[in-house]
Amino acid sequence: YVVFGYGSLIFEPPPHVVSQVSGYMKGYVRRFAQKLHDHRGTPENPGRVTTLIHKEDWDAFSGADAFPEEDIVWGVAYTIDPLYQSEVRDYLDYREKDGYTLKELDVYGLKGGKECIQGSCLFRIFKCYVGQPDNPSFSEP
């Protein structure tokens, strides 16, 4: 079980990590596009937090602000001890509960100065919590 952290998971990693490696994602941007009341703000005044926005979602609501094609989102891929996979998944599902969706995404890395994926330096299928426009906590950046 591998989870990719691009915000608070970098500064407060999940428990039972057996290894970690830096990497990046393409086709997403990181923006303050979530309004949360569970751990930032209150129900009356939700706090803004970052989430990842996919290119298709960005194009649908940003109008004149073109998707920054050259942007990548850096983060950390954490490999969780298999003995604690279920426990960590429950912990993260609770921690990221207010408006985040768990997705399977590709993460890239650099090896010898060249981009690589799956088998050459990083995991290809792993979990990442992202915000989507169809959830009630999503707010256009």
Residue pairs with C-beta under 8 A, 6 or more apart in sequence:
1 79
1 80
1 82
1 85
1 88
1 89
1 126
1 127
2 77
2 78
2 79
2 80
2 123
2 126
2 127
3 9
3 14
3 77
3 78
3 80
3 88
3 92
3 126
3 127
3 128
3 129
4 23
4 25
4 75
4 76
4 77
4 78
4 105
4 107
4 126
4 127
4 128
5 13
5 14
5 75
5 76
5 77
5 78
6 25
6 30
6 50
6 52
6 73
6 74
6 75
6 128
7 30
7 49
7 50
7 75
8 49
9 75
9 76
9 78
10 75
10 76
13 20
13 76
13 78
14 78
14 80
14 88
14 91
14 92
15 84
15 87
15 88
15 91
16 80
16 81
16 83
16 84
16 87
16 88
17 78
17 79
17 80
17 81
18 79
18 80
18 81
19 78
19 79
20 76
20 77
20 78
20 79
21 76
21 77
21 109
21 121
21 122
22 74
22 75
22 76
22 77
22 109
23 74
23 75
23 76
23 77
23 107
23 108
23 109
23 122
24 72
24 73
24 74
24 75
24 107
24 108
24 109
25 52
25 72
25 73
25 75
25 105
25 106
25 107
25 108
25 128
26 72
26 106
26 108
27 54
27 55
28 52
28 53
28 54
28 55
28 73
28 105
28 130
29 52
29 53
29 58
29 67
29 68
29 71
29 73
30 50
30 51
30 52
30 53
30 73
31 50
31 51
31 53
31 141
32 48
32 49
32 50
32 141
33 50
33 51
33 53
33 131
33 138
33 139
33 140
33 141
34 48
34 49
34 50
34 51
34 98
34 99
34 100
34 131
34 137
34 138
34 139
35 41
35 46
35 47
35 48
35 99
35 137
35 138
35 139
36 46
36 47
36 48
36 49
36 98
36 99
36 137
37 43
37 45
37 46
37 47
37 98
38 97
38 98
39 95
39 98
40 46
40 47
40 48
40 49
41 47
41 48
46 137
48 139
51 99
51 100
51 130
51 131
51 138
52 73
52 128
52 130
52 131
53 130
53 131
53 141
54 130
54 132
55 67
57 132
57 133
58 67
59 67
60 133
61 133
61 140
62 140
72 108
75 107
77 107
77 122
77 123
77 126
79 123
80 88
92 129
93 102
96 102
96 129
98 137
99 131
99 135
99 136
99 137
99 138
100 129
100 130
100 131
100 135
101 129
101 130
101 131
101 132
101 135
102 127
102 128
102 129
103 127
103 128
103 129
103 130
104 125
104 126
104 127
104 128
105 126
105 128
105 130
106 117
106 124
106 125
107 117
107 122
107 123
107 124
107 126
108 115
108 116
108 117
108 122
109 115
109 116
109 117
109 121
109 122
110 116
110 121
111 120
111 121
116 122
117 124
118 124
131 137
131 138
132 138
